[in-house]
Amino acid sequence: MFYRRWAIFVAIERDPARAARFHAAEQVLESSEAGDDRQAAVRLIGSIVRTAQCEVEALEAG
């Protein structure tokens, strides 16, 4: 489990633009009181993580 989570983290961080979007969304979650902003940030983070998970699964498969 640790290695999979680490691989997802690496998949996110190795793409500078994706990592920047991910960290910006994290900042919104930490700093914003607006529900709409927070929901958008959660959706963006989820999308980025799911994409990274797919990349990791593809590497594992072959």
N, C-alpha and C positions, 0 to 999 in steps of 0.2 A: 504494500500500500504506500509506504514511504517513497519508493522509487517511482511509482506512477505519479504521485503528487509532485515530486521533484521534476519529473519529465515534463509535466504540464507547465510548471513554473518556468522551466528552461525554454519551452516552446513559445511561451508568451514573451519572455525577455529577449529572445534572440532576434525578434522583429522590433526594431526601435519604434516604429510608428504604432504598432499594436501595443507595445509596452507603455508608450506615452498615453494612449487612450485609456488603457486599463488603470494607470496610476491617477490620471485626471478624474476618472469616475470614482476611484477610491476617495480622492480629495473631496468630491461633491458629497459623498456619503458622510464624511467626517465633519464637513463644515456647513452644509445646507440644512435649513429648517423646512424648506419648501418640499412638500410631498411629491409634486410632479417631478422636480429635479432629482429627488432621491429614487423614485421609481424608474426614471430613465437611466440613471446610473446603475441600478441593479440589473436592468435588462441588458445594458451594454456589457457589464462585467460577465453576466451569464453567457452572453453570446460569444465573448472572447474566450472564456473558459471552455465552452462546448467546442469551439473551433480547435483549440489547442488539444483537447481530448481526442478529437477525431484524428489529428495529426499524429499523436502518440500511438493511437490504436493502429493506424496505418503502418507506422514503423515497426510495431510489434508483430504485425501480421506478415510483414514480408520484406 
